[in-house]
Amino acid sequence: PDLMLIGKGLSGGFLPLCAVLATQASVLGDLGRNEEAMVIMREVLAAQTRTLGRDHPQTLDTAMQLAARLAEEGRVDEGLPLAEETIARAEAVLPGSDDLG
């Protein structure tokens, strides 16, 4: 689904929708439904990247959560590069983030 279109129809808008979906993904992951969780996380990440930009703190947080979930699933070949890229971006744009790595 297009999260942007769905978000426009809600009174709170797009960002609260992303927060709700991120929470849903977290709960699904906690229940062991990791594939479903990662699908949602990827959709949220794509929507946040388009809307907020790739260096926005919320986008970076979602990217790190996805990287961690991928690593937990043994998909280190996907998770590690995403984590490394996200840490590098965070260190470049977030104040006080030089200790992330």
Secondary structure, DSSP 4 states (H G I P E B T S, - for coil): --HHHHHHTSSS-HHHHHHHHHHHHHHHHHTT-HHHHHHHHHHHHHHHHHHH-TTSHHHHHHHHHHHHHHHHTT-HHHHHHHHHHHHHHHHHHSTT-TT--
